Amino acid sequence: FVDFQLTYYGSPVLDFFNFLLSSASPEVLEDIDGLLDLYYTTLCDTLSKLGHEILQPSKQMLKSEWNKRHILGVSSGISNRAFALADPNHVQDIFELMKGERFNLSDAYKEAMQTILPLFKKWGWFDI
């Protein structure tokens, strides 16, 4: 696979997880199948335009990667979103956080998690 964002060979679902699950609204995430289809089509079109059709994954392979690497989606959806939705009026010092200071979760983050965590459950991401 090609990962254009991070410029290394890896699973294309990592881009999908990093962008969508850290930034998209819960309402947008409700149509995850449609988003995954759009991502697949765009990825294949881009690879074709660049002359790299041979690197195009099958849709089944992409969905398999989605299922196999979902723990990274959970991580991205929970941790990255906390920073994306941080309260701009209460910016914390990253060095203090590294020393063990507690990260203050914004109300916007807590509200988003009330919708997003049930989506993760619906998608089977908490199944062991």
N, C-alpha and C positions, 0 to 999 in steps of 0.2 A: 504494500500500500504506500501511497505518497501522502504526506501530511504537509500541506503548503504553509500553514501558520508557523509551525515550529521547525520546519526545514530538516526533517529527518524521516527515515522510513519508519512507519508505524501504522497503527490502525486509524483509518479515517474517522471512526466514531469518536476518537479523542477530541478532535476539533469540535464535533457536534456537541459532545458533553460540555466541553469547556465554555463554549459560547452560549449555547441555549440554556443549559441548566444553571448557569451563574447569572444570567441576565434576563431571560424571557419571563414575561408575566405568567402567572398560573393559568390564566385564560388561554394564552397562546399554547402552553404546554398540553392543554386538554386534547389538542389535535396532533399528538406526537406521531401517529402513523402518517398523517399527511405531511408533516414536517420532515420525517425520515425519507419519505418518497421524494419530496422536493430536494432534499440534500443529495440523495442518490443521483437524481437526474442532473442536478447542477454539477456534481463531482464528475460524472461521466462526460457531460458536455465539455467541461473545462479540460479534462484530460484529452478528449478528442481534438479540441482546438489547438492544444499544445503538441499534438502528434504522438500522444502516448496512450493510444487505445488499448495497448496490451496491458497497461497497468489498471484498467478498469476492473473493479471487483464486481462479482455478480450481486444481484440484489439479495440473494440468499446468504451470500458470504457477509454482506454488510449487516444483515439482521442477526446472523450468527455472532458477529463481533459485538453487536449491540448487547446481546444476551450474555456473552462471555465476559465482557468488560464493564458490566453495569455497576460494579462496586466503585469504579472511577467516576461514574455519573453521580452516584450518591455522594461521594466525597466532594466533587465539584459543586453539586447542587446545594450542599450544606455549607461548606467552608467558603468557597468563593463568593457565594451570594451574601454571606455575612459582611464581607468587605464592600461589595457592590451596593448594599443597602445600609451601610453605616450612616449614622446620624452626622451630618456635616457640622452640626453645632457642638458636637462632642468628639472631636478627632483625638484619637489616642496615639501616643508615641510608640512606634513599632519596637523601639529598643526596650521600652518598659514592658511591652507585651512579651518580648523574648526573655525577660528576666522573671516572668511568671505573673505579671499583673493580669488580672481577669479582664477578658475582652467583654465590653459592654455591647450587648445585642440591641439593635434599634427596634422600635415598635414596628416599623415597616418590615423588618426581617421576620420578626415573630409572627406577624400577620401572614406573610407569604408562606412561611413554613406550615401554617395550619392548612393550607391548600396543597402545597407541594408534597409534603410527606405522605398524605393519602394517595397522591398520584404514584409515588414510588411503590407504595403497597399494591395499588391496582396493577401496576406493570410487573409485579412479582419480584421486585428488587429486594424485598426483605425475606423472601423465602430461603430457607437453608437447604 
